[in-house]
Amino acid sequence: MKISRTKFVILFLASAFAFQFISNSLLGPEVRLFPVNGEWFPGTGSQIAWKSIVAKILYPIKFVLIGPLSFLCKDPDPAPPVPVFAFALYWSAMALVLYYLLSKISTRKKI
């Protein structure tokens, strides 16, 4: 790959946080990065048709991005930086694995 590992991880983190913010803002009742009420998959039970359809399309992506760490915000008043740091660490590990796999695929194509 022609992109450095550090730049790839930073781009992945920025994209993941932007995706989380935009999807929660569009589908949820309020504009937030992480939902307050613990509803990690907003819009799935919505009566508005477009919200329900978009939520069903985004559900697999959100499940991979936030599913394993959704237990962090079950606490009604968590410390503010804890979820952000935990998700950043999880998404960084995911980005490194993805970078490794993509670099292996690109080197196999050259052979």
C-alpha positions in Angstrom: 0.0 0.0 0.0 1.2 3.5 -0.7 -0.2 5.0 2.5 1.7 4.8 5.7 0.3 2.8 8.6 -0.1 5.9 10.9 -1.9 7.9 8.2 -4.3 4.9 7.6 -5.1 4.6 11.3 -5.8 8.3 11.6 -8.0 8.3 8.5 -9.8 5.3 9.8 -10.4 6.8 13.2 -11.6 10.1 11.7 -14.0 8.2 9.4 -15.3 6.0 12.2 -16.0 8.9 14.5 -17.6 10.9 11.6 -19.8 7.9 10.7 -20.9 7.4 14.3 -21.7 11.1 14.7 -23.6 11.4 11.4 -25.5 8.2 11.7 -26.6 9.0 15.3 -27.5 12.6 14.3 -29.6 11.5 11.4 -31.3 8.5 12.9 -31.5 9.5 16.6 -33.6 11.9 18.5 -30.7 14.2 19.3 -27.3 15.2 17.8 -24.6 13.4 19.7 -21.6 11.2 19.1 -22.6 8.6 21.6 -26.3 8.2 22.6 -27.2 9.1 26.2 -30.0 6.5 26.6 -27.9 3.5 25.5 -29.7 3.1 22.2 -26.7 2.2 20.0 -28.7 1.4 16.9 -31.1 4.3 16.6 -33.8 4.3 13.9 -34.4 0.5 13.9 -37.8 0.8 15.5 -38.7 4.1 13.9 -42.1 4.7 12.3 -40.6 7.0 9.7 -39.9 4.8 6.6 -36.6 6.3 5.5 -35.1 6.2 9.0 -36.0 2.5 9.3 -34.6 1.7 5.9 -31.3 3.6 6.5 -31.0 2.0 9.9 -31.4 -1.5 8.4 -28.7 -0.7 5.8 -26.3 0.7 8.3 -26.9 -2.0 11.0 -24.1 -4.4 9.9 -21.5 -1.6 9.8 -22.6 -0.2 13.2 -22.6 -3.7 14.6 -18.9 -4.2 13.7 -17.9 -0.7 14.7 -19.7 -0.4 18.0 -21.2 -3.8 18.9 -18.4 -5.2 21.0 -18.0 -2.1 23.1 -21.7 -1.1 23.5 -21.6 -2.3 27.1 -19.4 0.7 28.0 -22.3 3.2 28.0 -24.8 1.2 30.0 -23.8 3.2 33.0 -26.2 6.2 33.2 -23.3 8.6 34.0 -20.0 7.4 32.6 -16.8 9.4 32.7 -16.8 11.4 29.4 -13.5 10.4 27.9 -13.8 6.6 28.7 -16.0 5.7 25.7 -14.1 7.9 23.3 -10.7 6.4 24.4 -12.1 2.8 24.4 -13.6 3.2 20.9 -10.4 4.9 19.6 -8.3 2.0 20.9 -10.7 -0.6 19.4 -10.9 1.1 16.1 -7.1 1.6 16.0 -6.7 -2.2 16.4 -9.3 -2.8 13.8 -7.5 -0.4 11.4 -4.2 -2.1 11.9 -5.6 -5.5 11.1 -7.4 -4.1 8.1 -4.1 -2.4 6.9 -2.2 -5.7 7.3 -4.8 -7.6 5.3 -5.0 -5.0 2.6 -1.2 -4.9 2.3 -1.1 -8.7 1.9 -3.7 -8.5 -0.8 -1.9 -5.8 -2.7 1.5 -7.7 -2.5 -0.2 -10.8 -3.9 -1.5 -8.9 -6.9 2.1 -7.8 -7.8 3.4 -11.4 -8.0 
